């Protein structure tokens, strides 16, 4: 069985045995390499998420995220969401915030990485969109992994940046469109 870790391959320093720079590999893999020493330019998706990326004091970012999550109504689903799906997103968002946000913000995970929701394709957004009720999440600096019904899932820091242009929204950006 082939044991290939794409994250380790992408993160190999420039000049490793592949001979390709991190920026080149990240471009092929459709992830941004701004987290590594690279010469890549920031694209529109990266610029769009600049305000949601953790910067400076982690406690300021955590307070901001909390101030956005606190007013979300568990019993009022936004347009396009069933009440059950909304409640699952709401619960997963709070669970992530309470258990992983402090470490994630220090490790450079953005609000889109944790709280992004891709309405056209459920399960394709940030962690709250992907977890779907799973409570066995393990996170490190660059990757999050969990399993649900025996199927292993994972995502990496910065994975949602390319989806911002396609409609990835933060969970609190959806809340004002509720249909009760």
N, C-alpha and C positions, 0 to 999 in steps of 0.2 A: 504494500500500500504506500502510495506517495504521501509523504508528510511535508507539504509545502505551506509555509506561512507567508502570505502576501504582505502582511504588515512588516515582518522582519526584512523581507526582500526590498520593500519600498524604503525602509529606514536605513538600509546599509549606507555607510558613508561614501562620499564621492571617492572614486578610485578603487572601490572594492572589486572583487573578481569579475563582476558583470561589466565593469568599465563604463557604466552609464551613471550620469548624475541623478541625484534624488529628484530634481526638477523634471528631467526627461521621463523618468519612470512614473512620477506622479501625474504628468500630463497624459501618458498612455493609460494610466489607471483611472483617469478622470477625478483625481483628488488634488487639492491645492497643496503645494509644498512650502507654503509660507512659514510652516512650523520648523522647517529645517534650514540649514544654510544653503540657500539656492539663489539663483539669479532670476527666478520666475517673476513676472509682473503680476500685480493683483488684478484679477478680472472683475467684471461687474458684480458677480455673485459675492465675491469676497468683500468688495466695497459696500455692498448692501448689508452685510452682516457685521460691519465694523462696530456699530453701536451696540451690538448684542454680545460681542466677544468680551470675555473678562479682561479687565485692564486695571492695573494699579492695585488698590486695596480690595481683597476678596470680600470683606464684610460689606462693602458698599454694593458690590454686585449682588450678593446674597439678599441684602435688604431690598434692592430694586426688584429682584425676581419674586421675593415674598410679597411685595406691594402689588405686583401684577397677579399673582396666584390667589391672594386672599379674597378679592371680590368675586371670583368665579362661582357661579351658582350651580351646585350639584344637580338641582332639579329642573334646570332650564337648558335644553339642548339648543345649540346654534342651528341655523338653517342648514339642511343637508346631513344632519347627524341624527341617528336614533337616540332616544334617551339612554338606552343601555350602552351604546358606544360612547356617548358623552360621559356617562358616569365612570366608565372604565378609564377613559382618557384623564378625567379629573382625578380619580384615585391614583392612577399611575404617576401623574405629574406630582402630586403631593408626596407620594411614597419616594420618588426619586429625589425631590427637594429635601425631604427630611433625612434621608439615609445616605445620599451620595453627593449632593450639591456642593457642600463645603470642600470636599476633596476635588471634585470635578472642576470647580472654578480655579483652584490653585494649579491644577494640571492643564488649564487652558481650554477646557470644553466650553463651547458657546451656548447661549440660550437656545439657538436653533438645534444644536446637537442634542440637548436634553429635552426641550419642550416644543420642538417643531412638529407640526401636524400637516401632512400632505393629503388634503381632503380627497382629491381625485383617486388616490390609491392608498387606502388604509394599510398601515403597516410599513409604509415607505419613508416616513418622516424621521423625526428624532426619537430618542428613547421612549418617551411617553406614548408615541404612536406605535412603536414596535413591540413593546413589552406585552401588551394584550393580557394583562393580569398576572404575568409571571412574577414571582417573588424570589428568584434565585440568581439575581444579577451579580456579576463580578466585574469590577472595573479596575483598570490600571491607567497609567498616564495616557495611553493612546487608543485603548480598545475596551469595549464592553461586550460581555458574553453572557448568555442565559439560555435556558432550555424551556421548552413548552411542549408537553405531551410527547416527550422523548426526542424532540427535534431540537438540535442546537442552532442557535442564532447568534449573530455578532454584528457589530457596527464599529466604526472607528471615529475618532475625533476629527471633525471637519467634513464628514461625509455628506452632511446636509447642505453644504455651501452651494453645490451645483444645482440644488433643487429650489433655491430662493427665487430664481428667475422663472421657474415653472409653477410657482404657486405655494411653496412651503410657507406656512404661517405659524407664528407662535400661538400657543393655545389661548393666550389672553387676547390675541387679535381677533379670534373667532367669537368671543363671548358676547359681543354687542349685537349679534344678529339672531338672538334666541327666538324660538317659536313656542316655547313652553311645552 
